Amino acid sequence: MVVSRFTDNGDVRLHFLDSGGDDGAAPIVFVPGMTCVAEDYAEVLPLFGRRTVVAELRGHGRSDAPADGYDLAALSSDVGAVVDAVTRGPVHLMTFSRGTSYGVDWALRNSARVRSLAIGDYIPEERLLPDGAPRRLLDGRWRGTPVRERLDCQAAMRTFRSARARSFWKELARLHVPLLAVRSGERFLVTDAQWARYRREFPDARLVEFDDSPHDIFRPDRARFPRLVREHTDRADARLG
């Protein structure tokens, strides 16, 4: 049964959803996108076939929104706090959209604990948004509800202002971790050139295109990405014997 749980990262209280059940010696930890909340994924957690948790980083959903601490290091430490609340061992890491920046940064700092990585419609970078884009995002809707009801707007603006353009491509490639990458049909956040770079940098990765999906790769089929991740994690475990 999916339950809400909380953990602390210093003075920041973090919420996450936990499917419970057998973790297969390595649970899945999912870091979703900027406008997501954990509840978005409650219905699909059973599809992963093992214990899976969905993190809400600071400023999102039911997690705290402190007055400061929104740079890459702080947000990736939120990922680590959720991981440590679930296990002291290895994990399969799954990310979507901007959550990729924080998940990958944690993975690079804790490579011995990463059994596999799945990235949804993003690239291994921390990216800057163009002028005006953060306000447009916050004034919009995501999955049928206003973004301002999903996250703390001041926290979101602090996150965007704290961001720095940086690449993780080369560092991540050196880990040789089993990688699944999915891109949507929009080709906006993962361009053709970036998709080609995935092929060059990660020749053994499984690269899948959801041509009928917008950036929200959980549409029109909510189950497709979770099932791919399930196959990916099972293969990674089998490789270890």
C-alpha positions in Angstrom: 0.0 0.0 0.0 1.4 3.4 -1.0 2.0 5.6 2.1 3.2 9.1 2.8 6.5 9.3 4.7 8.7 12.1 5.9 12.4 12.5 6.6 14.7 15.4 7.5 17.6 17.0 5.7 19.0 19.1 8.4 16.2 21.5 9.3 14.2 20.8 6.2 11.4 18.3 6.4 10.9 16.3 3.2 7.9 14.3 2.0 8.0 11.2 -0.2 5.6 8.5 -1.3 6.6 4.9 -0.5 5.1 1.9 -2.2 6.6 -0.4 0.4 7.1 -4.1 -0.4 10.1 -6.0 -1.5 12.9 -3.8 -2.7 14.8 -6.5 -4.5 17.9 -5.4 -2.6 17.8 -2.1 -4.4 14.7 0.1 -4.4 13.8 2.6 -7.1 14.1 6.3 -6.0 12.2 8.6 -8.4 13.1 12.3 -8.6 10.3 13.9 -10.7 10.1 17.3 -12.5 9.9 20.9 -11.3 6.1 21.1 -11.5 5.4 17.6 -10.2 4.2 16.4 -6.8 4.5 12.9 -5.5 0.8 12.2 -5.6 1.0 12.4 -9.4 2.5 9.0 -9.4 0.7 7.1 -6.7 -1.3 5.0 -9.1 1.7 3.9 -11.1 3.9 2.8 -8.3 2.8 -0.8 -8.3 3.9 -1.1 -12.0 7.6 -0.9 -11.0 7.5 -4.4 -9.4 9.6 -3.5 -6.4 9.7 -0.9 -3.6 9.6 2.5 -5.2 9.6 6.0 -3.6 8.8 9.4 -5.1 10.7 12.3 -3.6 9.3 15.8 -3.1 12.3 18.1 -2.9 12.1 21.3 -0.9 9.5 23.7 -2.1 7.3 21.0 -3.6 4.1 19.5 -2.4 4.1 18.6 1.3 7.9 19.3 1.8 9.2 22.4 3.6 10.0 25.5 1.7 12.8 27.2 3.6 13.8 30.8 3.0 17.1 29.8 1.4 19.1 26.7 0.2 18.0 26.1 -3.4 21.3 25.6 -5.2 22.3 22.3 -6.8 24.1 21.0 -3.8 21.2 21.6 -1.5 18.6 20.0 -3.8 20.8 17.0 -4.5 21.3 16.6 -0.8 17.5 16.4 -0.5 17.7 13.4 -2.9 20.3 11.8 -0.7 18.1 12.4 2.4 15.3 10.5 0.8 17.6 7.7 -0.4 19.0 7.3 3.1 15.5 7.2 4.6 14.8 4.2 2.4 18.0 2.2 2.4 21.7 2.3 3.3 22.5 0.2 0.3 22.3 0.7 -3.5 19.3 2.2 -5.4 18.0 2.4 -8.9 17.6 6.1 -9.7 14.9 7.4 -11.9 14.4 11.0 -13.0 12.1 13.1 -15.0 12.6 16.6 -16.5 14.4 19.1 -14.2 14.6 16.5 -11.4 17.4 15.0 -13.5 19.8 17.7 -12.6 19.5 16.9 -8.9 19.3 13.2 -9.3 22.4 13.0 -11.5 24.4 15.3 -9.2 23.6 13.0 -6.3 24.6 10.0 -8.4 27.9 11.5 -9.3 28.6 12.1 -5.6 27.5 8.6 -4.6 28.3 6.5 -7.6 28.9 3.3 -5.6 25.3 3.3 -4.6 23.8 3.7 -8.1 22.8 0.4 -9.6 21.1 1.9 -12.7 19.8 5.2 -14.0 16.7 6.1 -16.0 16.3 9.6 -17.4 12.9 10.9 -18.7 13.0 13.7 -21.3 16.0 15.6 -20.1 19.8 15.7 -20.5 22.5 15.4 -17.8 23.0 19.1 -17.2 21.8 21.8 -14.9 20.1 24.3 -17.2 19.2 28.0 -17.0 15.7 29.1 -18.2 15.5 32.1 -20.5 14.3 35.4 -19.1 10.5 35.4 -18.4 10.3 31.6 -18.6 10.1 31.0 -14.8 7.1 33.3 -14.5 5.3 31.8 -17.4 5.8 28.3 -16.0 4.5 29.4 -12.6 1.5 31.1 -14.1 0.6 27.9 -16.1 -1.0 24.6 -15.4 0.4 21.1 -15.2 -1.7 18.0 -15.4 -4.9 19.9 -15.1 -4.1 22.0 -12.0 -2.4 25.4 -11.5 1.3 25.2 -11.0 1.0 27.6 -8.1 -1.0 25.0 -6.2 1.7 22.4 -6.7 4.8 24.2 -5.4 5.9 27.2 -3.4 6.4 29.9 -5.9 9.0 31.8 -4.0 10.9 28.6 -3.5 10.7 27.9 -7.3 12.0 31.4 -8.1 14.9 30.9 -5.7 15.6 27.6 -7.4 15.8 29.2 -10.8 17.9 32.1 -9.6 20.3 29.7 -7.9 20.8 27.5 -11.0 24.1 27.6 -12.9 24.7 26.2 -16.3 26.8 23.0 -16.0 27.3 19.8 -17.8 27.4 16.3 -16.3 27.8 14.4 -19.6 31.4 13.3 -19.3 31.3 12.6 -15.6 28.2 10.5 -16.0 29.6 8.6 -18.9 32.7 7.6 -16.9 30.5 5.9 -14.3 29.4 3.2 -16.8 26.1 2.8 -15.0 23.3 1.0 -16.9 21.4 3.9 -18.5 17.8 4.2 -19.9 16.9 7.5 -21.6 13.5 8.4 -23.0 12.6 11.5 -25.0 9.3 12.9 -26.0 8.0 13.8 -29.4 8.4 17.5 -28.6 12.2 17.4 -29.3 12.5 20.6 -27.2 14.3 19.6 -24.0 16.2 16.8 -25.8 17.1 18.0 -29.3 18.2 15.7 -32.2 21.8 16.8 -31.5 21.5 16.0 -27.8 19.9 12.6 -28.6 22.9 11.9 -30.9 25.2 12.8 -28.0 23.4 10.3 -25.8 24.4 7.7 -28.4 28.0 8.8 -28.5 28.5 9.2 -24.8 26.6 6.1 -23.8 26.9 3.5 -26.5 25.5 0.7 -24.3 22.4 2.7 -23.1 18.9 1.9 -24.1 17.4 5.0 -25.8 13.7 5.0 -26.4 11.6 7.7 -28.2 7.9 8.3 -27.3 6.9 10.0 -30.5 3.3 10.4 -29.4 4.1 12.0 -26.0 4.4 15.7 -25.1 7.1 16.6 -22.6 4.8 14.8 -20.1 6.0 11.4 -21.1 3.4 9.8 -18.8 0.9 10.8 -21.5 -0.9 9.3 -23.3 0.1 6.1 -21.7 0.9 6.5 -17.9 2.3 3.0 -17.7 4.8 3.0 -20.5 7.8 4.7 -18.8 7.3 2.8 -15.5 7.3 -0.5 -17.3 10.4 0.4 -19.2 12.1 1.3 -15.9 11.0 -2.0 -14.4 12.6 -3.9 -17.3 15.7 -1.8 -17.1 16.2 -2.3 -13.3 15.6 -6.1 -13.6 18.2 -6.3 -16.3 20.7 -4.3 -14.2 20.1 -6.6 -11.3 20.5 -9.7 -13.5 23.8 -8.4 -14.8 25.1 -8.5 -11.2 24.1 -12.1 -10.9 
